[in-house]
Amino acid sequence: MTATATSEWQRWQTSWDRQQEWYMPDREERFRVMLDTVEAVAGPTPRVLDLACGTGSISDRLLRRLPGASSTCLDIDPALLTIARGHFADDRRVTFVEADLTDPAWTGRLPRAPYDAVVTATALHWLDTEPLRRLYGSLTGVLREGGVFLNADHMHDDSAPRINAALSSLHTGRQERQRRQGAVDWADWWDAAARDPHLAAPTAERFAQLGDPRRPRPDGGRRDRPALTRWHVETLLEQGFSEARQVWCSASDALVAALR
């Protein structure tokens, strides 16, 4: 791949990171804690499954921090996978898998199981309660004994509603100021992807296959999706993990770790 092409995919990787950081200003901190936990449990050369990898944000940070690691990047989104493949072109530490996590046979597509760690961020909230419960159960067959699963996502603790409300108000005000200063949101980012000559085709495929992410869902987004951190911890234990706990949180998000 030419230097120009590599630079172009790096630009898209960076633009995705900036767009996500507008929603989650503490995104790098959750990644740091996630990788701390991977290294603590699995050592400096882990075999990692990056679940619903998107553009490969976690794997990018994993391989810079732990150069001896390897990553299997799994997703179903053609546009985001195009960016990830371009970003990691010629990196033999990275393998790609296209799979639908709601398909019970998805684990059969993995080339390197069992893994030392399975990591995911801001992705599994798209799954309803029962598909997510089943997915958690399937992960015990993907991890080695003593391996770790880490999920950073939209989860919250409802025990302190006034604190939550105050922090939410602060975050909303900060977002509004940044938006006036030109911050790119979710819809803006996908608009740009649809116009880009290198991404237009996979983005159109993404819209046809998974829906246009810029448009409201027909159900208004009202789905049976677990929101509380304790649901995730309790469900992971019910599905066969030996230990599970929250290892990081903000007002609206949390990072949960579970040991096989």
Secondary structure as GFF3:
##gff-version 3
##sequence-region A 1 260
A	DSSP	alpha_helix	3	23	.	.	.	ID=ss1
A	DSSP	alpha_helix	27	42	.	.	.	ID=ss2
A	DSSP	beta_strand	47	51	.	.	.	ID=ss3
A	DSSP	alpha_helix	57	65	.	.	.	ID=ss4
A	DSSP	beta_strand	70	75	.	.	.	ID=ss5
A	DSSP	alpha_helix	78	87	.	.	.	ID=ss6
A	DSSP	beta_strand	94	98	.	.	.	ID=ss7
A	DSSP	three_ten_helix	106	109	.	.	.	ID=ss8
A	DSSP	beta_strand	115	121	.	.	.	ID=ss9
A	DSSP	three_ten_helix	124	126	.	.	.	ID=ss10
A	DSSP	alpha_helix	129	139	.	.	.	ID=ss11
A	DSSP	beta_strand	143	154	.	.	.	ID=ss12
A	DSSP	alpha_helix	161	180	.	.	.	ID=ss13
A	DSSP	alpha_helix	186	195	.	.	.	ID=ss14
A	DSSP	alpha_helix	200	210	.	.	.	ID=ss15
A	DSSP	alpha_helix	229	238	.	.	.	ID=ss16
A	DSSP	beta_strand	243	249	.	.	.	ID=ss17
A	DSSP	beta_strand	253	259	.	.	.	ID=ss18
###
